[in-house]
Each structure stands twice: as C-alpha cells, then as structure tokens.
Amino acid sequence: MEERWSTEHVLSLAPDAASQKAAGKLSSPTPWSGTGTDGAALWGECRGSGRTPYRTVIELATPAYQCSCPSRKFPCKHALGLLLLWSGTPEAVPAGEPADWAADWLKARQGRAEKRAAPPADPEAARRRAERRGARVAAGAAELRLRLADRIRHGLADQSTAGPWEEVAARMVDAQASGLATRVRELDTLPEERLLEEYAMLHLLATAATRVDELPPELAATVRARVGYTLDAAEVLAGPTVRDRWLVLGSRDTTDERLTTRRLWLRGAKTGRPALLLAFGRPGQAPELALPTGHLLEAELAYHPGARPLRAALGTRYGAPEPGPAEAPAGLTVAEAVAGYGTTVADDPWLDSWPTVLAGVVPVRTPDGWHLTDGHHTVPVRPSAVPEAALWRLAAVSTGRPLTVFGEYGHQGFAPVTAWTAEHRPVGLTSA
C-alpha cells in the first residue's frame, strides 16, 4: 500500500501561514478534477476564478512542484492543497498513468537531473579549471594572512589602519574563496573581545589553504569546504552511502535577503551517526526538503568528506517518514557533551558547534541569561540563537522537571532546537 504523508509533513512545506490556510480550502475533492498518482508523482487540475483550471504536478521524491497558476510562492496553495487531498482523502487521488502535460514535465525534469549527473564532457579542461582555481584561492589566502598580520602589528586598539573589511572580503570573492569572504565580513560585526580569537582562527584557515595539498585527505577536505569549495549532491552520492533508519532530531530555518536555509538534523538508529541535511529556497519559497521531527526515515545518506563528516546528501528513500519511537532519544550529560565537543574540535578546529542531545536537563533563567543544568554541571544557552518566547516555552514544557533537549553545542553555548515533553512528544524551539 502506498505511503501517504501526514498533514504535519505537508504543511511544513508551506512558505508561510497564509499558504497553509489557503491550502486547507483546497484540500477537498470539490475543486479538483483529473487527479491521479503513480506512486512517484501526483497531478490534478484545480478550478480557479478563470475559465481554465490550474494544472498542478508534484514529484514526490524531492519533492518538486509545477503549477500553471501565477503565484510567486513556492510551493503554491494548489500544490499544497493537492498534497493534503492525497494525504487525507486517498480515494480522491486514484492510481493511474500521468496526464500528458504532467508526463511532459516529469520527463523534462528527469532529463535535467541526468544531465547534471553526467561526467564533464572534457575531464582535462575540468582539471585545468581546478588548478587555476586552486592557484587563485592560495593567492587570496596568502593576501589575507598579510592583512591579518598588519592588523596585529599595529595593535587592535589602533584604529588608524582598521578600515572596514569589506574590501578584503571582495578580494576573497575574486579569489573564488567565498568561505573566507564570509568569515572576513563577520569581522566588522564582532565585539573587540572576540577579534583576536577570530583573527587567529582565520589566519590558521588561510595558512591551511595555502598548504592544502600537504594535509591529510580528511583535513584537506575540511579546509576546502571551509574555504568555499562546494560539491553538488550528485558528486557526493557517487561515493559511499550509509543506509539506516534516520531519526529526525529537529530542524531550523534561517532567512536573509537572498535565500532561506533549512537545516535538518538526523541520527542513525543503528549506526548512531549524526547527519545534517541542508535545503535552500529563494525568498518567499520554503525549501523543498521537509521531514517531521520525531519521525524515522529509512534512507541512504552520503556524507561530504571531512575530518568530522556531518553534512550529508539524501539519496534513495525506502518509504515515507514513519512515527518514531515512543520515547525521547538517548542523550548525554552536560560533562559528556563538553568532552564530546572537545574531541570534535581536535579534528576540526573551525567547528563552531556539534549536534548534541542532552538528557535530564532543566532550563533556568538567571540574570546572566538562560542556562541548562543537569544538577552537576551547567551550560549557557547561546545568546540570540533562540527567540526568548521559545525559551519560555521550553521552561513551560519542563515545569521544573528534567527533560531531553536536542540542539547544537559549541564554544558559545548551547542552541536548543527540540525538547521532548514528559509524554515524549517533540516540541520545536526554533521559532517564537
């Protein structure tokens, strides 16, 4: 029998609350005609205000959407409504072959995917491009080391030569080192007490970038990723994969003027390995990938290379997400979490945080801010990582009793993402 998504899963794809509300009005069979599914896709025509119905098709694996409506939101209310109809009223979306217009879009999408996965037409040309980029990155990293040394030589208190770092960041962009550029821009926003620390870490990264060919393979991969080299999903999935039943520990969306980034954290039920999936959406569009917290997804993941592999690409899925175990995930004491983070930093010194489940902690608010304590040790909640209202929600979930909390632990503290109630129900903490 075909696996259907839950209503919660469908609504998590919506770009905003208005889209969720509008989709609810389209979740009944009344406005739909010509609906169908072949297990991999959905399609249907939705009656609107015009004479011609809107044609909507959804590829479920990614998922991906196409609709003839003029909406600039993505997915639109028609795609969400069709998903809700399929989820809640299966008989209204019968099995069948795609309509011609839906089949054309699905075929074109498959063709584009195969083209992206194809090896470069000229491997020698690709090798030369890689060499040229490597030389530019090394030159940019060498220049950054000189700029940092100049600032230190004049002293952090001497503002006569301490102009904005934007010019240096632009030079790093020219050198095709976007990761260095991002870290350089952040220097203008840091308080003085943190500048020396960040100068040192940035100098270490720039030095490693000039000697990347001399480093062990895993560390070299970490340096390349930090500097700004990227791998697309097809490249990553061409390597080894790990099949497991992955527990969805939580998710967080962050938005800027260019895109929305969704971070989804998983943990293998058999392997115990953590994994981070990233998904992106343009302004006004929710990222396509959405997995409900607390559910289990049997799938293959391929990890990006690195000294401490964490980011992964999602490969073959074996069914839809299923409800997870009836208890909270196993966690660590605060002392164990601190020790674990120390071990990871020894492998990757630029690591800001690591996914961590804390067990038996109580949220406490003090004049210095929020903390989590297990009665023996205390960890501060990272400032500005979570809205104040969400932290009060965490306190309400706890009611003064120990509970399990998942989040990211790092040198600036703990950023809560999900808490489990006394009934072992996950509660998201990433929004107010």
Phi, psi and chi 1 to 4 in degrees:
 res  aa     phi    psi   chi1   chi2   chi3   chi4
   1 MET       -  139.4 -176.2  176.5  177.6      -
   2 GLU   -67.7  136.0 -176.7 -177.3   23.1      -
   3 GLU   -77.1  129.3  -65.2  -80.8   -1.5      -
   4 ARG  -106.4  148.0  -56.2  -69.5  170.3  119.8
   5 TRP   -78.7  155.0  -62.3   -6.1      -      -
   6 SER   -78.4  160.3   67.0      -      -      -
   7 THR   -59.6  -39.1  -61.0      -      -      -
   8 GLU   -60.5  -42.2  176.1 -169.0   21.1      -
   9 HIS   -63.0  -46.2 -173.9 -177.9      -      -
  10 VAL   -61.4  -47.6  173.7      -      -      -
  11 LEU   -67.7  -22.9  -66.1  179.3      -      -
  12 SER   -68.9  -14.4   69.1      -      -      -
  13 LEU   -82.6  -15.6  -60.0  168.3      -      -
  14 ALA   -67.1  141.7      -      -      -      -
  15 PRO   -73.0  -20.7   24.6  -32.5      -      -
  16 ASP  -163.6  173.1   51.4   36.7      -      -
  17 ALA   -65.5  -34.0      -      -      -      -
  18 ALA   -62.7  -38.6      -      -      -      -
  19 SER   -66.5  -37.9  -63.2      -      -      -
  20 GLN   -61.2  -44.5  -67.6  179.9  -17.0      -
  21 LYS   -65.5  -44.2 -176.6  176.5 -179.5 -179.7
  22 ALA   -65.4  -36.8      -      -      -      -
  23 ALA   -65.0  -36.0      -      -      -      -
  24 GLY   -58.5  -32.5      -      -      -      -
  25 LYS   -74.7  -15.4  -61.9  177.6 -178.7  178.1
  26 LEU  -107.9   16.3  -59.9  175.8      -      -
  27 SER   -93.2    4.5   61.5      -      -      -
  28 SER  -103.9  162.6   70.4      -      -      -
  29 PRO   -67.7  -17.1  -19.4   32.2      -      -
  30 THR   -52.5  -51.6  -55.5      -      -      -
  31 PRO   -82.2   -1.2   30.0  -33.1      -      -
  32 TRP  -104.3  149.0  -68.9   96.6      -      -
  33 SER  -148.1  156.9   61.6      -      -      -
  34 GLY    63.9   26.5      -      -      -      -
  35 THR   -76.2  155.8   56.6      -      -      -
  36 GLY  -175.5  168.3      -      -      -      -
  37 THR  -150.7  145.5  177.8      -      -      -
  38 ASP  -114.0   16.8   61.6   -0.3      -      -
  39 GLY    91.2  -26.6      -      -      -      -
  40 ALA  -108.1  -17.4      -      -      -      -
  41 ALA  -149.0  160.0      -      -      -      -
  42 LEU  -122.8  152.3  -50.6  176.4      -      -
  43 TRP  -152.4  160.0   56.0   87.4      -      -
  44 GLY   176.0  164.6      -      -      -      -
  45 GLU  -116.6  129.1  -64.5 -178.5  -70.6      -
  46 CYS  -111.9  126.5 -173.8      -      -      -
  47 ARG   -71.3  128.1 -173.7  174.9   65.0 -108.9
  48 GLY  -118.6 -154.2      -      -      -      -
  49 SER   -80.4  -19.3   56.1      -      -      -
  50 GLY   -89.5 -179.5      -      -      -      -
  51 ARG   -76.0  -29.6  -64.9  177.3   57.5 -174.3
  52 THR   -99.7  126.8  -55.2      -      -      -
  53 PRO   -68.7  155.1   24.2  -33.1      -      -
  54 TYR   -82.3  131.1  -62.6  122.2      -      -
  55 ARG   -94.3  124.9  -69.4  177.3  165.7  178.4
  56 THR  -124.9  132.5  -54.1      -      -      -
  57 VAL  -136.6  141.1   55.3      -      -      -
  58 ILE  -131.9  126.4  -57.4  165.7      -      -
  59 GLU   -93.5  120.4 -175.5  -98.1  -61.9      -
  60 LEU   -78.4  -29.4  -67.1  169.1      -      -
  61 ALA   -64.8  -38.1      -      -      -      -
  62 THR   -74.7  -53.8  -53.7      -      -      -
  63 PRO   -80.2  164.9   30.8  -33.6      -      -
  64 ALA  -137.4  154.7      -      -      -      -
  65 TYR  -135.6  151.7  -36.4   89.9      -      -
  66 GLN  -146.0  131.8  172.4   66.5   26.1      -
  67 CYS  -144.7  144.6 -173.9      -      -      -
  68 SER   -83.9    1.0   60.0      -      -      -
  69 CYS   -73.0  161.4   76.4      -      -      -
  70 PRO   -85.8    5.8   31.1  -34.8      -      -
  71 SER   -59.8  142.4  174.1      -      -      -
  72 ARG   -98.6    1.8  -56.7 -176.3   70.4  170.6
  73 LYS   -88.6  151.4  -65.3 -177.8  179.1 -179.0
  74 PHE  -145.8  116.7 -167.3   80.6      -      -
  75 PRO   -71.8  154.6   27.5  -35.3      -      -
  76 CYS   -80.1  173.7   66.9      -      -      -
  77 LYS   -64.8  -28.1   63.0 -177.6 -178.9 -179.6
  78 HIS   -70.0  -41.2  -55.4  100.6      -      -
  79 ALA   -64.6  -42.9      -      -      -      -
  80 LEU   -65.6  -40.9  -67.7  167.3      -      -
  81 GLY   -62.7  -40.1      -      -      -      -
  82 LEU   -65.8  -39.0 -179.6   55.9      -      -
  83 LEU   -64.5  -41.4  -77.7  167.1      -      -
  84 LEU   -65.3  -38.7  -71.8  172.2      -      -
  85 LEU   -62.9  -47.1  177.2   65.8      -      -
  86 TRP   -62.3  -38.3  167.7   71.4      -      -
  87 SER   -72.0  -44.4  170.8      -      -      -
  88 GLY   -94.3  -24.7      -      -      -      -
  89 THR  -133.0   73.4  -44.6      -      -      -
  90 PRO   -55.9  -34.8  -22.7   32.8      -      -
  91 GLU   -66.8  -17.7   62.1  -85.8   12.3      -
  92 ALA   -80.9   -8.5      -      -      -      -
  93 VAL  -127.1   80.7 -171.9      -      -      -
  94 PRO   -73.4  159.6   27.5  -35.3      -      -
  95 ALA   -70.0  145.7      -      -      -      -
  96 GLY   176.1 -172.6      -      -      -      -
  97 GLU   -93.6  144.2  -67.4  -63.4  -41.5      -
  98 PRO   -60.0  143.9  -19.6   30.0      -      -
  99 ALA   -60.0  157.4      -      -      -      -
 100 ASP   -55.9  -44.0  -70.2  -15.6      -      -
 101 TRP   -67.0  -33.8   53.2  -92.2      -      -
 102 ALA   -73.0  -40.9      -      -      -      -
 103 ALA   -62.7  -37.5      -      -      -      -
 104 ASP   -62.4  -43.4  -70.7  -16.7      -      -
 105 TRP   -67.8  -41.8 -180.0   79.3      -      -
 106 LEU   -64.5  -39.6  -68.3  166.8      -      -
 107 LYS   -66.3  -42.7 -176.0  176.9  179.3 -179.6
 108 ALA   -64.2  -38.9      -      -      -      -
 109 ARG   -65.2  -41.7  177.4  174.0  170.5   78.8
 110 GLN   -62.8  -39.6  178.9   62.8   28.4      -
 111 GLY   -63.4  -40.6      -      -      -      -
 112 ARG   -64.6  -39.5  -69.6 -168.1  -64.5  -88.2
 113 ALA   -63.7  -42.4      -      -      -      -
 114 GLU   -65.8  -36.3  -68.3  173.2   -6.4      -
 115 LYS   -66.0  -40.7 -174.8  176.4 -179.6  179.7
 116 ARG   -65.3  -34.9  -73.6 -166.0  -60.8  -91.4
 117 ALA   -79.8  -13.0      -      -      -      -
 118 ALA   -68.6  145.6      -      -      -      -
 119 PRO   -65.3  157.3   23.1  -32.0      -      -
 120 PRO   -58.3  144.2   18.2  -29.3      -      -
 121 ALA   -65.2  -31.0      -      -      -      -
 122 ASP  -130.2   90.4 -172.8  -13.2      -      -
 123 PRO   -57.6  -35.2  -21.9   32.6      -      -
 124 GLU   -65.9  -41.0 -179.2   59.9   25.0      -
 125 ALA   -64.6  -39.1      -      -      -      -
 126 ALA   -63.0  -38.5      -      -      -      -
 127 ARG   -64.4  -42.8 -176.5 -171.5   64.0   79.1
 128 ARG   -64.5  -39.2  -69.8 -165.3  -63.0  -90.9
 129 ARG   -63.1  -40.4  -73.5 -165.9  -62.3  -89.5
 130 ALA   -64.1  -39.9      -      -      -      -
 131 GLU   -65.3  -42.2  -72.2 -179.0  -11.0      -
 132 ARG   -64.0  -41.5  -71.9 -164.9  -64.2  -90.0
 133 ARG   -64.9  -42.3 -179.2 -178.4 -176.6 -176.2
 134 GLY   -57.0  -40.0      -      -      -      -
 135 ALA   -67.4  -40.7      -      -      -      -
 136 ARG   -66.0  -42.4  -76.9 -165.9  -70.5  -92.4
 137 VAL   -62.1  -44.7  168.4      -      -      -
 138 ALA   -62.0  -40.8      -      -      -      -
 139 ALA   -66.1  -41.2      -      -      -      -
 140 GLY   -64.5  -41.2      -      -      -      -
 141 ALA   -63.9  -38.8      -      -      -      -
 142 ALA   -64.4  -39.9      -      -      -      -
 143 GLU   -65.2  -40.0  178.2 -178.1  -12.7      -
 144 LEU   -62.4  -39.6  177.5   57.1      -      -
 145 ARG   -59.5  -41.8  -68.5  177.4   63.5 -161.7
 146 LEU   -64.9  -42.2  -68.2  175.0      -      -
 147 ARG   -63.3  -42.2  -62.3  -71.0 -170.0  116.7
 148 LEU   -65.1  -41.2  -69.7  166.5      -      -
 149 ALA   -62.4  -38.5      -      -      -      -
 150 ASP   -61.6  -43.8  -77.1  -15.3      -      -
 151 ARG   -62.6  -42.0  -67.9  -69.8  176.8   93.0
 152 ILE   -67.3  -39.3  -65.3  -62.6      -      -
 153 ARG   -61.9  -38.7 -171.8  176.7  -58.9  110.6
 154 HIS   -82.4  -15.8  -73.3   87.8      -      -
 155 GLY    93.2  141.3      -      -      -      -
 156 LEU   -65.8  -25.8  -64.2 -178.9      -      -
 157 ALA   -81.6  -13.8      -      -      -      -
 158 ASP   -84.7  108.4 -175.9   -5.0      -      -
 159 GLN   -91.4   -1.0  -62.5  -61.6  -50.1      -
 160 SER   -65.9  -29.3   61.4      -      -      -
 161 THR  -112.8    6.0   60.0      -      -      -
 162 ALA   -95.3   65.4      -      -      -      -
 163 GLY   -74.1  175.6      -      -      -      -
 164 PRO   -62.9  151.4   21.3  -31.9      -      -
 165 TRP   -85.8    0.1  -77.8   97.3      -      -
 166 GLU   -59.8  -37.6 -175.1   56.0   43.4      -
 167 GLU   -62.8  -42.3  177.4 -166.1  -12.6      -
 168 VAL   -65.7  -40.4 -178.8      -      -      -
 169 ALA   -60.2  -40.9      -      -      -      -
 170 ALA   -62.4  -36.2      -      -      -      -
 171 ARG   -64.9  -36.0  -64.3  -78.0  -67.1  166.2
 172 MET   -69.3  -35.3  -64.1  -55.5  103.8      -
 173 VAL   -63.3  -43.5  171.6      -      -      -
 174 ASP   -59.8  -31.6  -67.9  -19.7      -      -
 175 ALA   -84.2    5.7      -      -      -      -
 176 GLN    61.2   35.3  -66.1 -176.0  -84.6      -
 177 ALA  -118.3   71.1      -      -      -      -
 178 SER   -64.1  -31.2   58.9      -      -      -
 179 GLY   -65.8  -41.6      -      -      -      -
 180 LEU   -64.1  -40.7  -68.9  179.4      -      -
 181 ALA   -59.7  -43.0      -      -      -      -
 182 THR   -62.4  -45.2  -61.9      -      -      -
 183 ARG   -67.8  -34.4  -65.7 -173.2   76.1  123.2
 184 VAL   -66.1  -43.3  166.6      -      -      -
 185 ARG   -59.9  -35.4  -72.5 -167.3 -173.2   96.3
 186 GLU   -67.1  -18.5  -68.3  172.6   -8.6      -
 187 LEU   -61.8  -33.0  -65.9  175.3      -      -
 188 ASP   -70.6  -14.9  -78.6  -33.7      -      -
 189 THR  -105.4   -5.2   65.4      -      -      -
 190 LEU   -83.5  145.1  -68.4  178.3      -      -
 191 PRO   -68.1  155.6   23.2  -31.7      -      -
 192 GLU   -57.2  -36.0  -86.3 -167.7   21.5      -
 193 GLU   -67.6  -15.7   59.3  -91.9   22.1      -
 194 ARG  -103.3   -5.1  -74.5 -165.0   53.2 -153.6
 195 LEU   -64.0  -46.7  -84.6  178.0      -      -
 196 LEU   -61.5  -40.6 -173.2   59.2      -      -
 197 GLU   -59.8  -46.7  169.9 -166.2  -21.9      -
 198 GLU   -71.6  -35.9 -171.9   57.5   28.5      -
 199 TYR   -56.8  -44.4  -80.4   14.0      -      -
 200 ALA   -64.8  -45.0      -      -      -      -
 201 MET   -67.1  -36.9  -61.6  -52.3  -60.9      -
 202 LEU   -70.1  -37.8 -163.7   47.8      -      -
 203 HIS   -65.0  -40.1 -171.8  -85.3      -      -
 204 LEU   -62.3  -42.7  179.8   63.7      -      -
 205 LEU   -67.1  -42.2 -179.6   57.2      -      -
 206 ALA   -64.1  -38.9      -      -      -      -
 207 THR   -63.5  -44.1  -58.7      -      -      -
 208 ALA   -62.3  -35.5      -      -      -      -
 209 ALA   -67.1  -28.2      -      -      -      -
 210 THR   -80.5  -11.5   63.4      -      -      -
 211 ARG  -127.3   25.6  -57.7  175.6   49.3 -164.8
 212 VAL   -60.3  -30.9   69.4      -      -      -
 213 ASP   -71.5  -13.2  -67.2  -25.8      -      -
 214 GLU   -95.0   -7.4  -55.4  171.3   27.9      -
 215 LEU   -86.3  157.1  -59.0  176.1      -      -
 216 PRO   -57.2  148.9  -21.7   31.6      -      -
 217 PRO   -53.7  -42.8  -25.4   33.3      -      -
 218 GLU   -67.2  -42.5  -66.1   81.7    6.0      -
 219 LEU   -69.5  -37.4 -177.0   56.8      -      -
 220 ALA   -60.3  -40.5      -      -      -      -
 221 ALA   -64.1  -39.5      -      -      -      -
 222 THR   -62.0  -45.7  -65.7      -      -      -
 223 VAL   -62.3  -44.8  170.5      -      -      -
 224 ARG   -60.0  -41.9  -71.0 -168.3  178.5   95.4
 225 ALA   -64.7  -41.5      -      -      -      -
 226 ARG   -67.4  -33.1  -59.9  -71.7 -177.4 -171.1
 227 VAL   -73.6  -31.3  166.1      -      -      -
 228 GLY   133.6    4.4      -      -      -      -
 229 TYR   -71.1  140.5  -73.6   84.9      -      -
 230 THR  -125.7  154.1   58.0      -      -      -
 231 LEU  -122.2  134.8  -63.2  173.6      -      -
 232 ASP   -81.7  166.6   62.0   31.8      -      -
 233 ALA   -59.0  -36.4      -      -      -      -
 234 ALA   -63.4  -40.0      -      -      -      -
 235 GLU   -63.7  -44.3  -70.7 -179.2   88.0      -
 236 VAL   -66.2  -43.8  178.7      -      -      -
 237 LEU   -70.8  -13.6  -70.4  168.3      -      -
 238 ALA   -72.5  -15.4      -      -      -      -
 239 GLY   -92.8 -163.5      -      -      -      -
 240 PRO   -63.8  147.4  -17.2   29.0      -      -
 241 THR  -122.4  158.4   59.5      -      -      -
 242 VAL  -121.2  118.4 -179.9      -      -      -
 243 ARG   -96.5  131.9 -180.0  171.7  175.1  174.0
 244 ASP  -160.5  173.1 -155.5  -23.1      -      -
 245 ARG   -98.1  109.5  -60.3 -174.4   73.7 -143.6
 246 TRP   -95.4  122.2  -58.5   92.5      -      -
 247 LEU   -82.7  127.6  175.0   64.6      -      -
 248 VAL   -81.8  108.6 -176.4      -      -      -
 249 LEU   -81.6  -27.5  -67.4  171.3      -      -
 250 GLY   164.8  174.4      -      -      -      -
 251 SER  -148.8  157.6   67.0      -      -      -
 252 ARG  -146.2  134.6  172.4 -175.6  -73.4  131.2
 253 ASP  -106.3  135.6  -72.7    0.0      -      -
 254 THR  -125.8  143.5   55.4      -      -      -
 255 THR  -130.7  137.2  -56.5      -      -      -
 256 ASP  -129.7 -168.6   57.9   28.6      -      -
 257 GLU   -70.5  -13.6   66.2  -82.2    1.8      -
 258 ARG  -102.1  -38.3  -64.7  177.9  -60.0  161.6
 259 LEU  -164.0  165.9   78.9  168.6      -      -
 260 THR  -104.4  129.9  -63.5      -      -      -
 261 THR  -110.3  126.8  -58.7      -      -      -
 262 ARG  -109.3  126.7  174.0  168.5  -66.3  162.4
 263 ARG  -109.1  124.4  -61.0  163.0   66.5   85.6
 264 LEU  -120.1  125.4  -65.5  123.9      -      -
 265 TRP  -103.8  133.9  -69.6  -86.5      -      -
 266 LEU  -125.6  160.9  -46.1  178.0      -      -
 267 ARG  -141.5  129.8 -175.2  163.5   73.7  180.0
 268 GLY   -67.7  130.1      -      -      -      -
 269 ALA   -67.5  -33.9      -      -      -      -
 270 LYS   -94.0  -46.7  -67.9 -176.1  -66.2 -174.6
 271 THR   -81.5  -26.1   63.0      -      -      -
 272 GLY    74.2    5.0      -      -      -      -
 273 ARG   -77.1  136.3  -66.5 -174.6   64.8  174.4
 274 PRO   -80.7  155.6   30.6  -33.8      -      -
 275 ALA  -148.3  147.0      -      -      -      -
 276 LEU  -122.5  121.8  171.1   64.0      -      -
 277 LEU  -104.0  137.1  -55.9 -179.4      -      -
 278 LEU  -114.2  138.2  -63.0 -177.7      -      -
 279 ALA  -136.2  149.7      -      -      -      -
 280 PHE  -131.2  148.3  -54.9   94.8      -      -
 281 GLY  -140.7  146.7      -      -      -      -
 282 ARG   -71.3  164.0  -65.9 -168.6  -65.1  -85.8
 283 PRO   -52.2  131.0  -27.9   35.9      -      -
 284 GLY    84.2    0.7      -      -      -      -
 285 GLN  -124.4  129.8  -61.7 -179.6   -3.4      -
 286 ALA   -74.1  143.7      -      -      -      -
 287 PRO   -55.8  146.5  -25.7   35.4      -      -
 288 GLU   -67.4  -38.1  -68.9 -176.6  -21.0      -
 289 LEU   -79.5  126.7 -178.6   60.4      -      -
 290 ALA  -144.6  127.8      -      -      -      -
 291 LEU  -130.4  128.8  -62.2  171.6      -      -
 292 PRO   -71.0  132.9   20.0  -28.1      -      -
 293 THR   -60.6  138.6  -62.2      -      -      -
 294 GLY    88.8   -6.9      -      -      -      -
 295 HIS   -92.9  164.0  -79.8   51.4      -      -
 296 LEU  -111.1  135.3  -75.2  165.3      -      -
 297 LEU  -125.2  118.0  175.0   68.1      -      -
 298 GLU   -84.4  120.6 -175.7  167.2   -1.7      -
 299 ALA  -162.7  168.4      -      -      -      -
 300 GLU  -101.4  132.7  -66.8  178.7   -5.3      -
 301 LEU  -117.4  146.9  -61.0 -173.1      -      -
 302 ALA  -120.1  125.0      -      -      -      -
 303 TYR   -85.2  140.2  -76.8   86.4      -      -
 304 HIS   -65.8  141.7  -72.8 -118.4      -      -
 305 PRO   -66.5  150.3   23.6  -32.9      -      -
 306 GLY   169.9  169.4      -      -      -      -
 307 ALA   -67.2  -31.9      -      -      -      -
 308 ARG  -131.1   80.5  -86.7  -80.6  171.7  163.8
 309 PRO   -57.8  129.8  -22.2   33.4      -      -
 310 LEU  -138.8  -53.6  177.7   62.5      -      -
 311 ARG   -66.3  139.6 -175.0 -178.6  174.2 -173.9
 312 ALA  -139.2  160.9      -      -      -      -
 313 ALA  -107.4  138.8      -      -      -      -
 314 LEU   -85.1  121.7  179.7   58.7      -      -
 315 GLY  -100.7 -134.2      -      -      -      -
 316 THR   -65.0  131.9  -56.2      -      -      -
 317 ARG  -102.0  144.3  -53.6 -172.1 -156.6 -173.8
 318 TYR  -114.7   70.9  -59.9   91.3      -      -
 319 GLY   103.9  172.9      -      -      -      -
 320 ALA   -83.4  162.8      -      -      -      -
 321 PRO   -58.2  137.9  -23.5   33.7      -      -
 322 GLU  -115.8  154.2  -58.3  173.8   -9.3      -
 323 PRO   -54.9  136.9  -25.9   35.1      -      -
 324 GLY   -82.0 -170.1      -      -      -      -
 325 PRO   -62.7  158.8   20.1  -30.8      -      -
 326 ALA   -83.4   11.2      -      -      -      -
 327 GLU  -132.0  162.9   64.5  -86.4   -9.4      -
 328 ALA   -68.0  153.2      -      -      -      -
 329 PRO   -66.9  154.3   24.0  -33.4      -      -
 330 ALA   -64.1  143.5      -      -      -      -
 331 GLY  -134.3 -177.5      -      -      -      -
 332 LEU  -112.3  161.2  -54.1  174.4      -      -
 333 THR   -76.3  166.7   65.6      -      -      -
 334 VAL   -60.8  -42.3  171.4      -      -      -
 335 ALA   -62.1  -40.9      -      -      -      -
 336 GLU   -66.2  -37.2  -70.9  169.8  -22.9      -
 337 ALA   -65.3  -42.5      -      -      -      -
 338 VAL   -62.5  -44.6  173.2      -      -      -
 339 ALA   -64.3  -39.6      -      -      -      -
 340 GLY   -64.9  -40.0      -      -      -      -
 341 TYR   -65.4  -38.3  175.7   63.8      -      -
 342 GLY   -60.4  -38.0      -      -      -      -
 343 THR   -66.1  -41.5  -58.5      -      -      -
 344 THR   -67.6  -38.7   60.3      -      -      -
 345 VAL   -65.8  -30.0  169.3      -      -      -
 346 ALA   -62.2  -30.1      -      -      -      -
 347 ASP   -86.3  -36.3  -67.0  -29.0      -      -
 348 ASP  -133.4   93.3  179.3   -2.8      -      -
 349 PRO   -66.6  -14.4   20.8  -30.9      -      -
 350 TRP   -95.0    9.4  -55.6  -77.9      -      -
 351 LEU   -74.4  119.7 -169.1   70.0      -      -
 352 ASP   -82.2  -30.5  -69.6  -34.8      -      -
 353 SER  -162.1  167.4   58.6      -      -      -
 354 TRP  -142.1  137.1 -171.4 -106.2      -      -
 355 PRO   -62.2  130.1   20.6  -31.2      -      -
 356 THR  -143.6  136.9  -56.4      -      -      -
 357 VAL  -105.1  120.8  177.9      -      -      -
 358 LEU   -99.6  133.4  -66.2  176.8      -      -
 359 ALA  -110.2  142.2      -      -      -      -
 360 GLY    66.2   40.4      -      -      -      -
 361 VAL  -111.3  153.3  -67.8      -      -      -
 362 VAL  -120.9  130.0  178.0      -      -      -
 363 PRO   -75.1  135.4   26.0  -31.4      -      -
 364 VAL  -134.2  134.4  178.2      -      -      -
 365 ARG  -105.7  125.0 -167.0  172.7 -170.4  -87.6
 366 THR  -122.9  173.1   72.0      -      -      -
 367 PRO   -58.4  -23.1  -27.0   35.5      -      -
 368 ASP   -87.3   -1.1  -64.0  -31.3      -      -
 369 GLY   118.7 -168.5      -      -      -      -
 370 TRP   -85.5  145.7  -72.7   88.2      -      -
 371 HIS  -139.5  160.2  -64.3   75.1      -      -
 372 LEU  -118.3  130.3  -63.4  173.5      -      -
 373 THR  -130.3  143.7  179.1      -      -      -
 374 ASP  -106.9   13.8   59.8   11.2      -      -
 375 GLY    93.5  -18.0      -      -      -      -
 376 HIS  -117.4  -39.2  -58.8  -77.1      -      -
 377 HIS  -135.7  158.0  -60.6   89.3      -      -
 378 THR  -131.0  141.7  -61.0      -      -      -
 379 VAL  -125.6  133.5   60.8      -      -      -
 380 PRO   -74.3  147.6   27.4  -34.1      -      -
 381 VAL   -79.2  133.2  172.0      -      -      -
 382 ARG   -63.7  126.0 -166.7  161.6   69.4 -157.3
 383 PRO   -58.6  138.7  -21.2   32.1      -      -
 384 SER    68.1    3.5  -54.4      -      -      -
 385 ALA   -77.1  -29.2      -      -      -      -
 386 VAL  -136.8  137.3 -176.6      -      -      -
 387 PRO   -57.3  146.6  -22.2   32.1      -      -
 388 GLU   -56.7  -40.1 -179.8   79.2    5.7      -
 389 ALA   -62.7  -35.5      -      -      -      -
 390 ALA   -67.7  -33.4      -      -      -      -
 391 LEU   -70.6  -36.2  -67.4  170.9      -      -
 392 TRP   -66.0  -34.2  -78.2  113.0      -      -
 393 ARG   -63.2  -40.0 -172.6 -170.5  -47.8  145.3
 394 LEU   -59.9  -42.9  173.9   61.4      -      -
 395 ALA   -63.8  -36.6      -      -      -      -
 396 ALA   -68.1  -37.9      -      -      -      -
 397 VAL   -63.7  -39.5  170.2      -      -      -
 398 SER   -73.0  -40.8  167.1      -      -      -
 399 THR    48.0   36.3   61.3      -      -      -
 400 GLY    83.2    0.1      -      -      -      -
 401 ARG  -101.9  152.0  -63.9  174.6  -64.0  177.7
 402 PRO   -63.6  144.2  -21.1   32.9      -      -
 403 LEU  -146.7  172.7   74.9  169.9      -      -
 404 THR   -98.0  132.5  -61.5      -      -      -
 405 VAL  -132.0  131.2 -178.1      -      -      -
 406 PHE  -103.3  144.2  163.9   73.2      -      -
 407 GLY  -174.6 -163.2      -      -      -      -
 408 GLU  -110.4  125.0  -69.3 -174.6  -67.8      -
 409 TYR  -106.4  134.0  175.8   70.2      -      -
 410 GLY  -153.8 -171.3      -      -      -      -
 411 HIS   -68.5  -15.6   59.8  -81.4      -      -
 412 GLN   -96.9    1.4  -65.0 -175.5   50.7      -
 413 GLY   122.3 -162.7      -      -      -      -
 414 PHE  -111.0  134.2 -169.5   83.3      -      -
 415 ALA  -111.9   99.8      -      -      -      -
 416 PRO   -65.0  142.0  -16.4   29.5      -      -
 417 VAL  -120.7  -44.2  174.0      -      -      -
 418 THR  -141.6  141.6  -52.1      -      -      -
 419 ALA  -124.6  152.4      -      -      -      -
 420 TRP  -110.1  129.5  -82.4  -98.8      -      -
 421 THR   -72.6  176.0   66.5      -      -      -
 422 ALA   -62.2  -24.5      -      -      -      -
 423 GLU   -89.4    8.9  -64.5   76.8   27.4      -
 424 HIS    66.0   30.7  -52.7  -61.8      -      -
 425 ARG   -97.1  127.4 -179.6  175.4   57.3   85.6
 426 PRO   -73.4  140.4   24.4  -32.1      -      -
 427 VAL  -126.5  122.1  176.3      -      -      -
 428 GLY   -72.9  141.5      -      -      -      -
 429 LEU  -123.0   18.2  -57.7  170.8      -      -
 430 THR   -98.6    6.4   54.6      -      -      -
 431 SER  -141.5  159.9   60.9      -      -      -
 432 ALA   -71.7      -      -      -      -      -
